[in-house]
């Protein structure tokens, strides 16, 4: 997509990234505010930034921030020691949805995973997001496994 750049998030991007969470109706019902989010999010950002296997990314269109996602590279002993790419927290600003930004972000992420030698890329998507599921399927993802979570 012409004019779209994807870069590693900086500390001054954190309000933008966390604002995408606040703008997400599904996340709002799932993630109740506790009052400690800012400190925990800052700590998580610093951990991600310090680890070469994790990247918090920001997409900009003509210099304006329009999306974000996290990309992680996970080693494993299965499948001959192959690495996996894990994509999480894919968000595009509500005003910019439907313009191909999400697809461009995902294609960029897939290329990064190929460059890192990953044998597959995986992601999860909340069952309340059927449009997102169709989006990922259109990109070639297959709903091959059931995901399970346990809140601690």
C-alpha positions as CSV (number, residue, x, y, z in Angstrom):
1,X,0.0,0.0,0.0
2,X,1.5,3.3,-1.1
3,X,2.3,5.6,1.7
4,X,2.1,2.9,4.4
5,X,5.1,2.3,6.6
6,X,5.4,-0.1,9.5
7,X,7.9,0.5,12.3
8,X,8.7,-0.6,15.8
9,X,6.7,1.3,18.4
10,X,8.4,4.0,20.5
11,X,7.5,4.9,24.0
12,X,5.6,7.9,22.8
13,X,3.4,5.6,20.7
14,X,2.0,3.9,23.8
15,X,-1.0,6.2,24.2
16,X,-2.0,5.6,20.6
17,X,-1.6,1.8,20.9
18,X,-3.6,1.7,24.2
19,X,-6.2,4.0,22.7
20,X,-6.9,1.3,20.1
21,X,-7.8,-1.0,23.0
22,X,-10.2,1.6,24.4
23,X,-11.8,1.9,21.0
24,X,-12.5,-1.9,20.8
25,X,-16.0,-2.9,22.0
26,X,-15.0,-6.6,22.4
27,X,-11.9,-5.8,24.5
28,X,-13.9,-3.3,26.5
29,X,-16.3,-6.0,27.7
30,X,-13.5,-8.4,28.4
31,X,-10.8,-6.2,29.9
32,X,-12.2,-4.3,32.8
33,X,-10.1,-1.3,34.0
34,X,-8.3,-1.7,37.2
35,X,-6.5,1.6,37.5
36,X,-3.1,0.0,37.1
37,X,-3.1,-0.4,33.3
38,X,-0.7,2.4,32.4
39,X,2.1,1.0,34.6
40,X,1.6,-2.5,33.4
41,X,1.4,-1.5,29.8
42,X,4.6,0.6,30.1
43,X,6.3,-2.4,31.7
44,X,5.0,-4.7,28.9
45,X,6.2,-2.2,26.3
46,X,9.7,-2.1,27.8
47,X,9.9,-5.9,27.9
48,X,8.8,-6.2,24.3
49,X,11.2,-3.5,23.2
50,X,14.1,-5.3,25.0
51,X,13.4,-8.7,23.4
52,X,14.4,-9.3,19.8
53,X,11.8,-12.1,19.5
54,X,8.9,-9.6,20.2
55,X,7.9,-6.5,18.3
56,X,5.2,-4.0,18.9
57,X,4.5,-2.3,15.6
58,X,2.8,0.8,14.4
59,X,1.5,1.4,10.9
60,X,1.6,4.9,9.6
61,X,-0.2,6.1,6.4
62,X,1.5,9.3,5.1
63,X,2.9,9.9,8.5
64,X,-0.3,9.4,10.4
65,X,-0.6,6.5,12.9
66,X,-3.4,4.2,11.6
67,X,-2.8,0.8,13.2
68,X,-0.8,-1.5,15.4
69,X,-0.1,-5.1,16.0
70,X,2.3,-7.3,18.0
71,X,4.6,-9.8,16.2
72,X,6.4,-12.5,18.1
73,X,8.8,-15.2,17.0
74,X,8.5,-18.4,19.0
75,X,11.1,-21.2,19.0
76,X,10.0,-24.8,19.4
77,X,11.3,-28.3,19.5
78,X,8.4,-29.7,17.5
79,X,8.5,-29.9,13.7
80,X,12.3,-30.2,13.8
81,X,12.9,-27.2,15.9
82,X,11.0,-24.8,13.6
83,X,10.1,-21.3,14.6
84,X,6.5,-19.9,14.5
85,X,5.4,-16.4,14.1
86,X,2.6,-15.2,16.4
87,X,0.5,-12.2,15.4
88,X,-1.6,-10.5,18.2
89,X,-3.5,-7.4,18.9
90,X,-4.2,-6.4,15.3
91,X,-6.0,-3.0,15.3
92,X,-6.7,-0.3,12.7
93,X,-8.2,3.0,13.8
94,X,-12.0,3.0,13.3
95,X,-11.8,5.9,10.8
96,X,-9.4,4.0,8.6
97,X,-10.9,0.5,8.5
98,X,-11.9,-1.0,5.2
99,X,-9.1,0.7,3.2
100,X,-6.7,-2.2,3.0
101,X,-4.5,-1.2,5.9
102,X,-5.1,-4.4,7.9
103,X,-4.3,-6.5,4.9
104,X,-1.1,-4.6,4.2
105,X,-0.1,-4.9,7.9
106,X,-0.7,-8.7,7.8
107,X,1.2,-9.1,4.5
108,X,4.1,-7.2,6.0
109,X,4.0,-9.5,9.1
110,X,4.0,-12.6,6.9
111,X,7.1,-11.4,5.0
112,X,8.9,-10.7,8.3
113,X,8.1,-14.2,9.5
114,X,9.4,-15.7,6.2
115,X,12.6,-13.6,6.6
116,X,13.0,-15.0,10.1
117,X,12.6,-18.6,8.8
118,X,9.3,-19.3,10.5
119,X,7.5,-22.4,9.2
120,X,4.1,-21.1,10.0
121,X,2.3,-18.0,11.4
122,X,-0.5,-18.3,13.9
123,X,-3.0,-16.0,15.5
124,X,-6.1,-16.1,17.6
125,X,-9.2,-14.1,17.2
126,X,-12.1,-13.7,19.6
127,X,-15.1,-15.8,18.6
128,X,-17.2,-12.6,18.7
129,X,-15.3,-11.3,15.6
130,X,-16.8,-13.1,12.6
131,X,-15.7,-10.3,10.2
132,X,-12.1,-10.6,11.4
133,X,-12.3,-14.4,10.9
134,X,-13.4,-13.8,7.3
135,X,-10.5,-11.4,6.9
136,X,-7.9,-13.9,8.1
137,X,-9.4,-16.7,6.0
138,X,-9.2,-14.4,2.9
139,X,-5.5,-14.0,3.7
140,X,-5.0,-17.8,3.7
141,X,-5.3,-18.5,7.4
142,X,-7.1,-21.7,8.3
143,X,-9.1,-22.3,11.5
144,X,-7.2,-25.5,12.2
145,X,-7.1,-25.6,16.0
146,X,-9.4,-24.7,18.9
147,X,-7.9,-22.2,21.3
148,X,-8.3,-22.3,25.1
149,X,-7.5,-19.6,27.7
150,X,-7.6,-19.6,31.4
151,X,-7.6,-16.3,33.2
152,X,-5.3,-16.1,36.2
